Structure formats: C-alpha cells, structure tokens
Amino acid sequence: MKRTVALAALFILATCGAASAHFGMVIPSDNMVAQDEARKISLALSFSHPFEMVGMDLVKPKAFTVLADGKTQDLLPALKETKIMGHPAWNAEFEVKRPGASIFFMEPKPYWEPAEDCYIVHLTKTVVAAFGDDTGWDAELGVEAEIVPLAKPLALWAGNVFQGVVKKGGKPVPFAEVEVEFYNKDKKAAAPSDLMVTQTVKADANGVFTYAAPGPGWWGFAALLEGDRKIEREGRKKDVEIGAVLWVRFEEWKK
C-alpha cells in the first residue's frame, strides 16, 4: 500500500500541468480605440491565477512585441516594472498611430514550477483594434504555439460564441485541452465549486475549440502543450510546458 501511494505521488510530481491553472496575462487598457479617444494605451503584463486574483512573480519577459500592418515592433525597451496582485509585473505604453488590428505578444522567461516539476512558458497575446478598423485580427505570429482566433477576439457580446484553433509549430493540435478563466479584477465573481474556477474545453480533431463567455470582461484561453525542448536543472533535464494563451474581452449586452 505504501509503495502504491509513493508511486502515485511520484506520478503527480512528474506530470507537468497537474496543479491549478496559471495564466500569462497581457491586458490592454482599451482593446477598441475610437477616433475620438486617447490614442495612447497601457498594457499590463503579469503571471497569475486570474479568477482567484493570486499573483506570481514575472521577471522581465524574454520578448514583448506588437504586430501591426504586417510589421513587428520590439516593445521590450518600453517595459517598466510595476506590481500586479502584489507581485512584480510589467507595464508599457503604446501609441496607436494607424487603423487596423495590433497583436501584442509576450514570451516570458521559463518559470520553474516545483509543484509540477517542470518549467512553464506561456506565449501570451491579445488583439487591439483602432479607428473602426480590425483588419489583421486573425494574423498568425508563427511562434512555437499559439491560439489563432476564428472569431474576432474583440467586439464580442457576453454570451457570443468564441472559436479558435490551437496550433503548435504552425499545425493544428487535435483534441488539445484549453483552460478558460475569467479575470476577476473586482473580485465580484464567485464560483460555486472549485471545479468552476478554471473551466476546460477540448478542441476537435482539427484543433478547433468553442466557448461562450457567460459574462462581460476579460477571459483567458490557455492551451497547455508539451514543449519539444528540455531545460537542465540541478543536473537533470526537466520538461517544458508551452502555453498558447489568448486574452479576449467580451462586452456587456445593453438594449
């Protein structure tokens, strides 16, 4: 019996992704910039459990970029250290200069998660549209793993269906599991069960998943995938969990 329990414990420790959900976060102050609004937005970069509002430390990311009008701009020099949920995080200001969609992307440095005995890298993105033009909202970044939206990841009403395809190495991932969590910024949302803090949907054979957000606000989608590389730690090679993360805002329906 003791041997069985010990083996079960070892299995849990060796299984990356067994603990509660983490989310890389890139949250803009405005995701639909109108002509008559301020053209400078702020972006908050963090790493957390967004529903429970439990933060974790985010060291300066390896990369922070924006793709707009087919061109990629390095925003890493614009990052300034701040605190989000009481933990080290980052903030940047960005001036919107032209119509169309801008895709903001963060690649963090690998985060060691002792509870899961692996490293975590959440490749995180969000989309901002400007001046009534959302051209380019479905552009692919071509990174190691990403969620490519099939429905516009903005201008959505709460209750609308959102669809995306999980890709790794540019190819759809059949039956990928996607964790979904609400950014409970004002702490007003309550889950009747711990099972509902993080919801999980499964993609189909083509890597496509579907979710309808029950309420307005920011919702995070994270497809957790096994990385193709390992990182050495204390003389042993450890697994790397790659998270393809996309943040989408749903608006309140008002008649």
C-alpha positions, -999 to 999 in steps of 0.1 A, spaced: 0 0 0 28 24 10 46 17 -23 14 24 -43 9 57 -26 46 66 -31 43 58 -68 11 78 -72 28 108 -55 58 105 -79 35 104 -109 17 136 -98 50 154 -93 63 142 -126 32 153 -145 35 188 -158 3 207 -157 -12 188 -127 -16 218 -104 -41 247 -106 -41 269 -137 -15 296 -142 -21 323 -169 3 346 -187 -16 379 -190 -14 408 -214 -43 432 -207 -46 465 -226 -64 495 -211 -86 496 -243 -90 470 -270 -111 491 -293 -96 525 -298 -120 550 -313 -111 581 -333 -122 605 -306 -104 586 -277 -69 590 -264 -45 572 -288 -21 561 -261 -30 528 -243 -13 510 -215 -6 473 -214 -3 453 -182 19 421 -183 16 396 -154 15 360 -144 -13 348 -122 -43 328 -112 -67 354 -126 -100 342 -112 -87 339 -77 -66 371 -81 -35 354 -68 -4 368 -84 30 354 -91 64 370 -99 70 378 -135 106 386 -143 113 408 -173 100 389 -204 123 374 -230 102 392 -257 74 417 -259 63 427 -294 34 441 -315 24 430 -350 6 457 -369 2 462 -407 24 432 -413 53 447 -394 67 435 -360 79 461 -335 100 454 -304 84 468 -273 107 453 -247 125 486 -241 92 502 -233 85 479 -203 85 494 -168 84 474 -136 53 476 -116 32 454 -93 0 435 -101 -18 415 -75 11 424 -51 37 407 -73 64 420 -97 49 427 -131 54 450 -161 37 478 -178 41 496 -212 25 524 -230 18 522 -267 7 550 -291 -18 538 -317 -9 556 -349 -29 538 -377 -61 520 -383 -63 482 -381 -55 454 -356 -24 453 -334 -14 419 -319 6 422 -287 27 392 -278 47 383 -247 72 355 -244 83 351 -207 114 335 -195 109 299 -183 92 298 -149 102 269 -127 71 253 -110 83 229 -83 48 216 -77 47 204 -113 84 195 -116 86 214 -149 92 248 -165 63 268 -178 64 292 -207 31 310 -216 32 325 -251 6 352 -245 -12 375 -269 -41 399 -272 -56 420 -300 -64 457 -301 -83 473 -330 -81 510 -338 -102 537 -355 -130 514 -366 -107 490 -385 -100 455 -373 -80 443 -404 -55 417 -393 -72 403 -362 -66 368 -374 -29 371 -383 -6 343 -372 26 352 -354 43 319 -363 56 313 -328 61 279 -312 25 276 -301 -5 300 -304 -42 302 -305 -54 316 -338 -88 331 -335 -116 320 -358 -140 346 -344 -128 381 -339 -112 383 -304 -128 417 -298 -162 434 -304 -179 404 -288 -210 405 -267 -211 384 -235 -228 352 -245 -213 352 -280 -195 320 -291 -158 324 -295 -138 299 -315 -100 294 -320 -76 269 -334 -47 256 -313 -15 254 -333 19 241 -325 47 246 -350 21 261 -373 0 229 -373 -34 224 -356 -33 203 -324 -61 177 -325 -81 174 -292 -60 199 -274 -73 209 -240 -79 246 -235 -83 260 -200 -106 290 -196 -105 315 -168 -121 349 -160 -100 379 -150 -119 386 -117 -104 420 -113 -131 434 -90 -134 401 -71 -172 402 -76 -174 368 -94 -178 338 -72 -175 301 -82 -200 277 -66 -173 250 -69 -135 249 -72 -142 229 -104 -156 261 -119 -127 284 -112 -109 270 -143 -131 256 -170 -118 232 -196 -129 227 -232 -115 203 -257 -106 210 -293 -119 188 -321 -99 167 -345 -89 199 -363 -77 217 -332 -108 240 -331 -124 248 -297 -156 267 -289 -166 286 -258 -194 311 -249 -185 335 -221 -213 338 -196 -205 374 -186 -186 405 -197 -150 412 -190 -116 396 -199 -114 359 -205 -82 340 -209 -78 309 -231 -47 287 -225 -39 256 -245 -12 237 -225 11 217 -247 43 196 -241 73 215 -254 99 200 -277 128 210 -255 140 204 -220 159 226 -196 186 213 -173 181 219 -136 204 205 -109 219 180 -133 186 167 -146 167 176 -178 132 190 -170 101 191 -192 89 225 -205 51 232 -207 43 255 -235 11 275 -230 -6 291 -261 -26 319 -243 -50 344 -258 -69 371 -239 -103 381 -252 -127 408 -239 -165 403 -240 -188 434 -237 -220 437 -217 -252 435 -238 -273 466 -232 -305 474 -250 
